[in-house]
Amino acid sequence: MKQKLLLISLVFSSLALFARSADDGARQSVDAFNQKFTDACLKMDNQATAALWAEDGADLLPGMAPMTGRTKIGEWLNSLTPQMAGAKMLSCTVDWQDIQIHGDVAYEWGINRQKIQFPGPRGSFESEGKIVLILKRQKDASWRIALESWNANPQPQTKP
């Protein structure tokens, strides 16, 4: 009887270690994805940003109609290029508040901050908002954005 209990205990311990190892691996791969996400933002690299999207991903941006599909999202990103001429991304960060991984789906939300320096009199632009990503693991084990949504944090009201 003691041998059976010991064997059962060993089996469950092994399964728990395997599950923890798989969870750690999934978290590391999501963290690596998040690094690519911020690197593409910092470099203002539209091609690298579009590559982070699932083929059927959807982007829900404030004040815009939903965009569906990597191609359409990539085209929209490229349409921003003329108005960004000469601009430099000074900072682009996401302070991830929660990351949940459930099998081949992960969701995360955080506070996104960007600061862009424009040439000449336009000066700089800063934004801060909340971002939500739902990621889907692909057949090649990479993570891609299935859904993105964000909103701007409200600006503090100034008293007259």
C-alpha positions as a Markdown table, in Angstrom:
| # | Residue | x | y | z |
|---|---|---|---|---|
| 1 | Met | 0.0 | 0.0 | 0.0 |
| 2 | Lys | 2.8 | 2.4 | 0.9 |
| 3 | Gln | 4.5 | 1.7 | -2.4 |
| 4 | Lys | 1.3 | 2.5 | -4.3 |
| 5 | Leu | 0.9 | 5.8 | -2.5 |
| 6 | Leu | 4.6 | 6.6 | -3.1 |
| 7 | Leu | 4.2 | 5.8 | -6.8 |
| 8 | Ile | 1.0 | 7.9 | -7.1 |
| 9 | Ser | 2.7 | 10.7 | -5.3 |
| 10 | Leu | 5.7 | 10.6 | -7.7 |
| 11 | Val | 3.4 | 10.5 | -10.7 |
| 12 | Phe | 1.4 | 13.6 | -9.5 |
| 13 | Ser | 4.6 | 15.4 | -8.6 |
| 14 | Ser | 6.0 | 14.7 | -12.0 |
| 15 | Leu | 2.8 | 16.0 | -13.7 |
| 16 | Ala | 2.9 | 19.1 | -11.6 |
| 17 | Leu | 6.5 | 19.8 | -12.5 |
| 18 | Phe | 5.7 | 19.2 | -16.2 |
| 19 | Ala | 2.7 | 21.6 | -16.1 |
| 20 | Arg | 4.8 | 24.3 | -14.3 |
| 21 | Ser | 7.5 | 23.9 | -16.9 |
| 22 | Ala | 5.0 | 24.2 | -19.7 |
| 23 | Asp | 3.5 | 27.3 | -18.0 |
| 24 | Asp | 6.9 | 28.9 | -17.6 |
| 25 | Gly | 7.7 | 28.2 | -21.3 |
| 26 | Ala | 4.4 | 29.8 | -22.4 |
| 27 | Arg | 5.0 | 32.8 | -20.2 |
| 28 | Gln | 8.5 | 33.2 | -21.6 |
| 29 | Ser | 7.2 | 33.0 | -25.1 |
| 30 | Val | 4.5 | 35.7 | -24.4 |
| 31 | Asp | 7.2 | 37.9 | -22.8 |
| 32 | Ala | 9.3 | 37.4 | -25.9 |
| 33 | Phe | 6.3 | 38.4 | -28.0 |
| 34 | Asn | 5.8 | 41.5 | -25.9 |
| 35 | Gln | 9.4 | 42.5 | -26.4 |
| 36 | Lys | 9.0 | 42.3 | -30.2 |
| 37 | Phe | 5.8 | 44.4 | -29.8 |
| 38 | Thr | 7.6 | 47.2 | -28.0 |
| 39 | Asp | 10.7 | 46.9 | -30.3 |
| 40 | Ala | 8.5 | 47.3 | -33.4 |
| 41 | Cys | 6.9 | 50.4 | -31.8 |
| 42 | Leu | 10.2 | 52.0 | -30.8 |
| 43 | Lys | 11.5 | 51.5 | -34.4 |
| 44 | Met | 8.2 | 52.6 | -35.9 |
| 45 | Asp | 8.6 | 49.5 | -38.0 |
| 46 | Asn | 5.2 | 48.9 | -39.7 |
| 47 | Gln | 6.3 | 45.7 | -41.3 |
| 48 | Ala | 7.4 | 44.2 | -38.0 |
| 49 | Thr | 4.2 | 45.4 | -36.3 |
| 50 | Ala | 2.0 | 43.9 | -39.0 |
| 51 | Ala | 3.9 | 40.6 | -38.7 |
| 52 | Leu | 2.8 | 40.3 | -35.1 |
| 53 | Trp | -0.8 | 39.9 | -36.2 |
| 54 | Ala | -2.7 | 36.7 | -36.8 |
| 55 | Glu | -4.0 | 36.5 | -40.4 |
| 56 | Asp | -7.5 | 37.0 | -39.2 |
| 57 | Gly | -6.7 | 39.5 | -36.3 |
| 58 | Ala | -9.0 | 42.4 | -35.5 |
| 59 | Asp | -8.0 | 45.8 | -34.4 |
| 60 | Leu | -10.5 | 48.0 | -32.4 |
| 61 | Leu | -9.2 | 51.5 | -32.3 |
| 62 | Pro | -11.0 | 54.4 | -30.7 |
| 63 | Gly | -13.0 | 56.5 | -33.2 |
| 64 | Met | -12.4 | 54.1 | -36.1 |
| 65 | Ala | -14.3 | 51.3 | -37.8 |
| 66 | Pro | -12.9 | 47.8 | -36.8 |
| 67 | Met | -10.1 | 46.5 | -39.0 |
| 68 | Thr | -10.0 | 42.8 | -39.7 |
| 69 | Gly | -7.0 | 40.9 | -41.2 |
| 70 | Arg | -3.3 | 41.4 | -41.1 |
| 71 | Thr | -3.3 | 42.8 | -44.6 |
| 72 | Lys | -5.8 | 45.6 | -43.8 |
| 73 | Ile | -4.1 | 46.4 | -40.5 |
| 74 | Gly | -0.7 | 46.6 | -42.3 |
| 75 | Glu | -2.2 | 48.9 | -45.0 |
| 76 | Trp | -3.5 | 51.2 | -42.3 |
| 77 | Leu | -0.1 | 51.3 | -40.6 |
| 78 | Asn | 1.6 | 52.1 | -43.9 |
| 79 | Ser | -1.0 | 54.9 | -44.5 |
| 80 | Leu | 0.4 | 56.7 | -41.4 |
| 81 | Thr | 3.9 | 56.9 | -42.9 |
| 82 | Pro | 3.5 | 60.3 | -44.6 |
| 83 | Gln | 2.2 | 62.1 | -41.4 |
| 84 | Met | 5.1 | 60.5 | -39.5 |
| 85 | Ala | 7.8 | 61.8 | -41.8 |
| 86 | Gly | 10.9 | 62.9 | -39.8 |
| 87 | Ala | 9.3 | 61.8 | -36.5 |
| 88 | Lys | 11.2 | 59.8 | -33.9 |
| 89 | Met | 9.7 | 57.5 | -31.3 |
| 90 | Leu | 11.4 | 58.6 | -28.1 |
| 91 | Ser | 9.7 | 56.1 | -25.9 |
| 92 | Cys | 7.2 | 53.3 | -26.2 |
| 93 | Thr | 6.4 | 51.2 | -23.2 |
| 94 | Val | 3.7 | 48.9 | -21.9 |
| 95 | Asp | 3.4 | 48.3 | -18.2 |
| 96 | Trp | 1.6 | 44.9 | -18.3 |
| 97 | Gln | -0.8 | 44.7 | -15.4 |
| 98 | Asp | -2.2 | 41.2 | -16.0 |
| 99 | Ile | -1.1 | 38.3 | -18.3 |
| 100 | Gln | -3.3 | 35.2 | -18.5 |
| 101 | Ile | -2.3 | 32.1 | -20.6 |
| 102 | His | -4.9 | 29.4 | -21.2 |
| 103 | Gly | -3.6 | 26.8 | -23.6 |
| 104 | Asp | -3.3 | 28.4 | -27.0 |
| 105 | Val | -4.9 | 31.7 | -26.0 |
| 106 | Ala | -3.4 | 34.4 | -23.9 |
| 107 | Tyr | -4.9 | 37.8 | -22.9 |
| 108 | Glu | -3.1 | 40.7 | -21.3 |
| 109 | Trp | -3.8 | 44.3 | -20.5 |
| 110 | Gly | -1.5 | 47.1 | -19.5 |
| 111 | Ile | -0.8 | 50.8 | -19.6 |
| 112 | Asn | 0.8 | 51.9 | -22.9 |
| 113 | Arg | 2.8 | 55.1 | -23.1 |
| 114 | Gln | 4.4 | 56.7 | -26.2 |
| 115 | Lys | 6.3 | 59.8 | -26.8 |
| 116 | Ile | 7.0 | 61.0 | -30.4 |
| 117 | Gln | 9.2 | 63.9 | -31.4 |
| 118 | Phe | 8.2 | 65.6 | -34.6 |
| 119 | Pro | 10.5 | 67.8 | -36.6 |
| 120 | Gly | 10.1 | 71.6 | -36.5 |
| 121 | Pro | 7.3 | 73.4 | -34.8 |
| 122 | Arg | 5.1 | 70.3 | -34.3 |
| 123 | Gly | 7.2 | 69.4 | -31.2 |
| 124 | Ser | 6.4 | 66.3 | -29.3 |
| 125 | Phe | 3.3 | 64.2 | -28.7 |
| 126 | Glu | 2.7 | 62.0 | -25.7 |
| 127 | Ser | -0.1 | 59.5 | -25.2 |
| 128 | Glu | -1.1 | 57.2 | -22.5 |
| 129 | Gly | -3.9 | 54.6 | -22.5 |
| 130 | Lys | -5.0 | 51.2 | -21.6 |
| 131 | Ile | -4.3 | 48.3 | -24.1 |
| 132 | Val | -5.8 | 44.8 | -24.3 |
| 133 | Leu | -4.3 | 42.1 | -26.4 |
| 134 | Ile | -5.7 | 38.7 | -27.0 |
| 135 | Leu | -3.0 | 36.4 | -28.4 |
| 136 | Lys | -3.4 | 33.2 | -30.3 |
| 137 | Arg | -0.7 | 30.6 | -30.5 |
| 138 | Gln | 0.0 | 29.6 | -34.1 |
| 139 | Lys | 0.9 | 26.2 | -35.6 |
| 140 | Asp | 4.6 | 27.2 | -35.4 |
| 141 | Ala | 4.2 | 27.9 | -31.7 |
| 142 | Ser | 4.6 | 31.7 | -32.1 |
| 143 | Trp | 2.1 | 34.1 | -30.6 |
| 144 | Arg | 0.1 | 36.5 | -32.8 |
| 145 | Ile | -2.4 | 39.2 | -32.0 |
| 146 | Ala | -6.0 | 38.0 | -32.5 |
| 147 | Leu | -7.5 | 41.1 | -31.1 |
| 148 | Glu | -6.3 | 44.5 | -29.9 |
| 149 | Ser | -8.3 | 47.2 | -28.3 |
| 150 | Trp | -7.2 | 50.3 | -26.5 |
| 151 | Asn | -8.4 | 53.6 | -25.2 |
| 152 | Ala | -6.8 | 56.8 | -24.1 |
| 153 | Asn | -6.6 | 57.7 | -20.4 |
| 154 | Pro | -8.8 | 60.7 | -19.8 |
| 155 | Gln | -6.8 | 63.9 | -19.4 |
| 156 | Pro | -7.0 | 65.6 | -16.0 |
| 157 | Gln | -9.5 | 68.4 | -15.9 |
| 158 | Thr | -8.0 | 71.7 | -15.2 |
| 159 | Lys | -9.9 | 74.3 | -13.2 |
| 160 | Pro | -10.4 | 77.7 | -14.8 |
